Amino acid sequence: MALVKAIKSSKPPKQGMLKNVMAQFEAASKLVNLNPNIKKILEVTNNELIIYFPVRMDNGTIEIFKGYRVQHNNALGPYKGGLRYHPTIDIDSVKALAMWMTWKTSLAGLPYGGAKGGIQMDTSKYSTAELERITRRFTYALGENIGPEHDIPAPDVNTNAQTMAWIADTYMSTKSPSERSKNQHVVTGKPIGSGGLEGRDRATGYGVFLTIKYWAKHKNVNLKGKTFIVQGFGNVGYWAAYFLEQEGAKMVGAQDAYASITYEDGINVSQLLEYTKTNQGSIEGYPNATSIDKDAFFGLSCDILIPAALGNQITVDNAPAIKAFLIAEGANGPTTVEAEQILLEKGVEIIPDILCNSGGVIGSYFEWLQNRNGELWQLDDILTKLDKKIKDVFRKVLETSKSKKIDMRSAAYVLAIKRIENAYVQRGIFP
Ligand code: NAD
């Protein structure tokens, strides 16, 4: 509980993702006794880009969009992080998400830094053709601010393999024909057939599942028959639920942007996915479950809660009602620091986002290597490599947590920040 305690003693209550990540970093810096000069570097973002760009709509009118790319830190390698298309995207949320990426890639031992970006928009208002033009124009506007050895975007909320294919094609089309192919790894999360990695679609959700599995093994908990609820039934939520169901656990609740549903005998994960495909991607109206009020969702009886939607979802308002004994953070920043304090005091354990959802960026690293080396990797090998990596990182976090008597988030931060500090100490500051 050390990180939360340090936050409690040093910081007033804070709101917003940026304030959350800054409070976490501040407390973690104290835990590792971070060199004050390096702390100054890490508490700011290296580059913040805001782009207004015009796009022609299907009806011939022009709409102006606001896009972001924030590059937090590249001490360990090129900037890496997703692109989110959502109305809540603003500079502070992108800064926060970029910082979390730096800690995540560092913790996972990858040769990457951290970045994030996106467009402030409601994707449901646009046709596929419009989304393609928006994405291509945004990519063009980003220009050389992204690049396969400089800053490598990936999918996030409301972006997917198709979005990445448009970005890769646009970026590669701005190069001379002889340079085209060597720029394919400008983004990861591409479709298979366009340089994508087998299994990248499930990498984040599989990683979420693996961290739950290793936690359960460590605690001697049998996942068979355990119940879970998932907030966000998109890429991460679906795949995490899929693998947990395969292990014998039962999904008793799901929530998306439109509805919250429950069924205590278990909601079939594949059937729910099939239903969403006929219902504009939403779980709303799923016939084999009961609809409940949005605010009642986190209080559902269950063993495991997987937030896999947006940040700041678990707050002081709903944390006291949470019945799960384990929270596995599929989403980035889903728990506020004040809510975490309540949960840890209740004895709820939290697998922190920078560990729990790191399967995605690990999968992205594999895709990047595959493209860079002109290789094609097999699904079995990829999932085995992913498992090995997650197991290793999980073990390190657990060992640090035990030896320092701190919670898992604090332990994850200690490892992540130490690695970056070490790089700066070895290298010094130019000039
Ligand atoms: P997605 O767009 O595939 O799915 C998002 C889901 O969240 C949808 O079901 C949507 O309806 C739901 N949702 C949106 N707003 C909501 C709200 N207010 N309440 C409840 N549900 C809501 O996105 P994704 O790729 O699955 O990403 C989900 C989370 O996982 C994000 O926090 C993202 O940053 C994080 N993450 C994603 C990846 C990845 O590889 N895609 C990797 C690491 C972390």
Residues whose N, C-alpha, C, O or C-beta is under 5 A from the ligand:
A	BS01	NAD	P155 D156 V157 N158 T159 T204 Q231 G232 F233 G234 N235 V236 G237 Q255 D256 A257 A308 A309 L310 G330 A331 N332 N357 G360
